Amino acid sequence: RHMGFHILGLLDYSNTWKGYAAHNHAYMPQWLMPRLIRDFAAYAYSVARHYRGRISTWQIWNEPDLDIFWRPHPDAWDYAQLLRKAYFAVKRANPKATVVLGGPSGADPNGLNFIHQVVRAGGKFDVLSVQPYRDVPDLQLLSEVQSLRHYHRPIWFTEMGWAGEWYCRSVCGPEDSQADRLARLYAVAAYAGVQRIFWYDLRDDGTAANFEAHFGLLQWNLASKPAYVAYHVSQFYLNRAWFLGVDRLEPQVFAFQFKKRGSTY
C-alpha cells in the first residue's frame, strides 16, 4: 500500500477444502454445497483477518455464471448463499472491508440476468462487478451497465482484456487493435460511471502462438506494447476525472467531455 497499490483479493478456488481429497479445487461442486458454503465462509474469515490492514477489498469467487467454475451448471441461488455467508464472514474479520460480487463473464449471454437472480436470492455485497469480455466495447455495454445502476452500488469491471501480438496476429489479433479496444473501453466505461477497471493482463505469458498467452500490456520480456501506451494515456486523462457531458456527432461517434484538476478536455 505504501507504493500506491490497492489490491483486490480474490477468494475462490485457491483454497484447500478439508476432507475433499477427490475434489478438484478449480470449481465449486453443487453436490457438496451446504458443507462447502460453511467451510468457505470460515476460509473467507481467516484470509480477511490475516490480511486486515493490508488488503481490505475482497471479491467472492470468479465468474460463478460459467460451468467451468461452478458444476455441473451455474446456480444463482447457490452462489447468493455463498456470497451472503462470505460477506458476513469478511465483515466480522474486518468491518471496514469491501465485498465485491463475483461478476459474470461476457461469454455468458445471460450474465446480467444472473446478477438480478443473485440479488433476488439475497446475495450481500458492497460492489457490483462485471467481467464484460466481448469483441468491442459498444453502446450495448453502456445499456447493460445502466441497467445495474438501480441497485445503488458502485460498478466495477474486475477483469477485462483482449489479446494482441505482432508475431501471432492471425491467432491473437494485431497489437494496434488491442490498444484501440483498450482506449475505447476506458472511455466508454468512464462515460457509463464504472468506477474501477482491472485490465487482464499485465504481461504476456510467453511466446507461443496462443490466444490466451497475449493479453498483456507488456510482452513476456517486459517490452511495452501499444496497449501499454493506450493504458498510460487513458489513466492520465480519465483517472479521478469527472464526466461532464457528451455530444453525438454521428450515430456511432461521440465526443465526451471530462474535467480533471481544473482542466476541461
Backbone hydrogen bonds, N-H to C=O, Kabsch-Sander energy under -0.5 kcal/mol:
donor,donor_aa,acceptor,acceptor_aa,energy
4,G,1,R,-2.1
7,I,5,F,-0.5
9,G,7,I,-0.8
9,G,57,T,-2.8
11,L,9,G,-0.6
11,L,59,Q,-2.8
12,D,10,L,-0.8
15,N,12,D,-1.0
17,W,15,N,-0.5
20,Y,17,W,-1.0
23,H,20,Y,-1.8
25,H,23,H,-0.6
27,Y,24,N,-1.1
28,M,69,F,-2.1
30,Q,28,M,-0.6
30,Q,71,R,-3.0
32,L,29,P,-1.6
33,M,30,Q,-1.9
36,L,32,L,-2.4
37,I,33,M,-2.7
38,R,34,P,-1.3
39,D,35,R,-2.5
40,F,36,L,-3.2
41,A,37,I,-2.1
42,A,38,R,-1.6
43,Y,39,D,-2.2
44,A,40,F,-2.9
45,Y,41,A,-2.3
46,S,42,A,-2.2
47,V,43,Y,-2.4
48,A,44,A,-2.4
49,R,45,Y,-2.4
50,H,46,S,-2.2
51,Y,47,V,-2.1
52,R,49,R,-0.9
54,R,51,Y,-2.7
55,I,51,Y,-2.7
57,T,7,I,-0.5
58,W,98,T,-2.9
59,Q,9,G,-3.3
60,I,100,V,-2.3
61,W,11,L,-3.2
61,W,59,Q,-0.8
63,E,103,G,-0.6
66,L,63,E,-1.8
69,F,66,L,-1.5
70,W,66,L,-0.9
71,R,28,M,-1.9
79,Y,75,D,-2.3
80,A,76,A,-2.3
81,Q,77,W,-1.8
82,L,78,D,-2.1
83,L,79,Y,-3.1
84,R,80,A,-2.4
85,K,81,Q,-2.4
86,A,82,L,-2.5
87,Y,83,L,-2.4
88,F,84,R,-2.0
89,A,85,K,-1.9
90,V,86,A,-2.8
91,K,87,Y,-2.2
92,R,88,F,-1.8
93,A,89,A,-1.7
94,N,90,V,-2.3
97,A,94,N,-2.4
98,T,56,S,-3.1
100,V,58,W,-3.2
101,L,127,V,-2.6
102,G,60,I,-0.7
103,G,101,L,-0.8
106,G,131,Q,-2.2
108,D,105,S,-1.8
111,G,108,D,-1.7
114,F,110,N,-1.7
115,I,111,G,-1.6
116,H,112,L,-2.1
117,Q,113,N,-2.3
118,V,114,F,-2.3
119,V,115,I,-2.3
120,R,116,H,-2.3
121,A,117,Q,-1.8
122,G,119,V,-1.6
123,G,118,V,-2.3
126,D,99,V,-3.0
127,V,99,V,-1.6
128,L,154,P,-2.7
130,V,156,W,-2.0
131,Q,104,P,-2.6
133,Y,131,Q,-2.2
141,L,138,D,-0.5
142,L,138,D,-1.2
143,S,139,L,-2.1
144,E,140,Q,-2.2
145,V,141,L,-2.3
146,Q,142,L,-2.4
147,S,143,S,-1.6
148,L,145,V,-1.6
149,R,145,V,-0.5
149,R,146,Q,-1.1
151,Y,148,L,-1.6
152,H,149,R,-1.9
156,W,128,L,-2.6
157,F,196,R,-3.0
158,T,130,V,-0.8
158,T,156,W,-0.7
159,E,130,V,-0.6
160,M,198,F,-1.1
164,G,214,H,-2.5
165,E,173,G,-2.1
168,C,165,E,-1.0
169,R,166,W,-0.8
171,V,168,C,-1.8
172,C,168,C,-3.6
173,G,169,R,-1.2
178,Q,174,P,-1.6
179,A,175,E,-2.0
180,D,176,D,-2.3
181,R,177,S,-2.3
182,L,178,Q,-2.1
183,A,179,A,-2.4
184,R,180,D,-2.2
185,L,181,R,-2.7
186,Y,182,L,-2.3
187,A,183,A,-1.9
188,V,184,R,-2.8
189,A,185,L,-2.7
190,A,186,Y,-2.1
191,Y,187,A,-2.1
192,A,188,V,-2.0
193,G,189,A,-0.8
193,G,190,A,-0.7
194,V,189,A,-2.6
195,Q,155,I,-2.2
196,R,155,I,-0.7
198,F,157,F,-2.7
199,W,197,I,-0.7
200,Y,160,M,-3.1
201,D,199,W,-0.6
204,D,218,L,-2.2
205,D,213,A,-2.2
206,G,213,A,-0.7
210,N,208,A,-2.5
213,A,210,N,-1.2
214,H,211,F,-1.4
217,L,201,D,-0.9
217,L,202,L,-0.7
218,L,202,L,-1.8
219,Q,223,A,-3.3
222,L,219,Q,-2.3
225,K,217,L,-1.8
228,Y,217,L,-0.6
228,Y,225,K,-1.5
229,V,225,K,-1.1
230,A,226,P,-2.3
231,Y,227,A,-2.5
232,H,228,Y,-2.3
233,V,229,V,-2.7
234,S,230,A,-2.5
235,Q,231,Y,-2.6
236,F,232,H,-2.2
237,Y,233,V,-2.2
238,L,234,S,-2.8
239,N,235,Q,-1.5
241,A,238,L,-2.1
242,W,259,K,-3.1
244,L,257,Q,-3.3
245,G,257,Q,-1.3
247,D,255,A,-2.2
249,L,247,D,-0.8
249,L,253,V,-2.1
250,E,253,V,-1.7
253,V,250,E,-1.6
255,A,247,D,-2.7
256,F,254,F,-0.5
257,Q,245,G,-2.7
259,K,242,W,-2.4
260,K,263,S,-2.7
263,S,260,K,-2.1
265,Y,258,F,-2.4
